[in-house]
């Protein structure tokens, strides 16, 4: 069995038959999933990003979320990167093997993305996600303006900027 994770861009192409994806390609994936030869995992960000299609239209949401929920393993989701890292560090420190990269996906969580009963919830996820994206972008832009002002006329390493963002330089 093959285990895979597709990000939002791939599911968008599958839903819209875009970027060279054909209906035959989608059908092959459906068959591979239903036959058990392919397991596709989802994640909380994938579900949230797909819910954001509601801001375009209800029909787009139904098409995109329908594709996601039809293809992903609905009993387990990929853990967040932070959770995977924390688990791996702990397991390494105490001599345990590498941990599972997935977590149980409860029926209530998965059900919240079924539009028939939970449209207000989905719309709130979209609003929350857009607010976080706007806030994060604003913070990053303000930080970069400050760094540029501090380094005006100088060619220096960007490492201090990355460090102040809470990450190491790329």
VENGILIN-V422726 format. One record per residue. N is the residue number from 1. D_LAST is the distance of its C-alpha to the last C-alpha in whole Angstrom. Layout:
BEGIN
((N | D_LAST) (N | D_LAST))
END
This chain:
BEGIN
((1 | 34) (2 | 31) (3 | 29) (4 | 26) (5 | 24) (6 | 24) (7 | 22) (8 | 23) (9 | 23) (10 | 25) (11 | 28) (12 | 28) (13 | 29) (14 | 31) (15 | 33) (16 | 33) (17 | 34) (18 | 31) (19 | 29) (20 | 31) (21 | 32) (22 | 36) (23 | 38) (24 | 39) (25 | 35) (26 | 35) (27 | 39) (28 | 37) (29 | 35) (30 | 37) (31 | 40) (32 | 37) (33 | 36) (34 | 40) (35 | 41) (36 | 38) (37 | 37) (38 | 33) (39 | 32) (40 | 29) (41 | 28) (42 | 27) (43 | 25) (44 | 25) (45 | 23) (46 | 24) (47 | 28) (48 | 27) (49 | 25) (50 | 28) (51 | 30) (52 | 29) (53 | 31) (54 | 34) (55 | 33) (56 | 34) (57 | 37) (58 | 39) (59 | 39) (60 | 36) (61 | 35) (62 | 38) (63 | 37) (64 | 33) (65 | 33) (66 | 36) (67 | 34) (68 | 32) (69 | 34) (70 | 36) (71 | 34) (72 | 32) (73 | 33) (74 | 34) (75 | 35) (76 | 31) (77 | 28) (78 | 24) (79 | 23) (80 | 20) (81 | 17) (82 | 18) (83 | 21) (84 | 20) (85 | 18) (86 | 21) (87 | 24) (88 | 22) (89 | 21) (90 | 25) (91 | 26) (92 | 25) (93 | 26) (94 | 30) (95 | 30) (96 | 30) (97 | 29) (98 | 26) (99 | 27) (100 | 27) (101 | 24) (102 | 27) (103 | 29) (104 | 33) (105 | 33) (106 | 36) (107 | 39) (108 | 39) (109 | 35) (110 | 35) (111 | 38) (112 | 37) (113 | 35) (114 | 39) (115 | 40) (116 | 43) (117 | 44) (118 | 40) (119 | 40) (120 | 40) (121 | 37) (122 | 35) (123 | 35) (124 | 34) (125 | 31) (126 | 30) (127 | 31) (128 | 29) (129 | 26) (130 | 26) (131 | 26) (132 | 23) (133 | 21) (134 | 23) (135 | 23) (136 | 19) (137 | 18) (138 | 21) (139 | 19) (140 | 16) (141 | 18) (142 | 20) (143 | 17) (144 | 16) (145 | 19) (146 | 20) (147 | 17) (148 | 18) (149 | 21) (150 | 21) (151 | 19) (152 | 22) (153 | 23) (154 | 20) (155 | 17) (156 | 15) (157 | 11) (158 | 9) (159 | 9) (160 | 12) (161 | 11) (162 | 8) (163 | 11) (164 | 13) (165 | 12) (166 | 12) (167 | 9) (168 | 6) (169 | 4) (170 | 0))
END
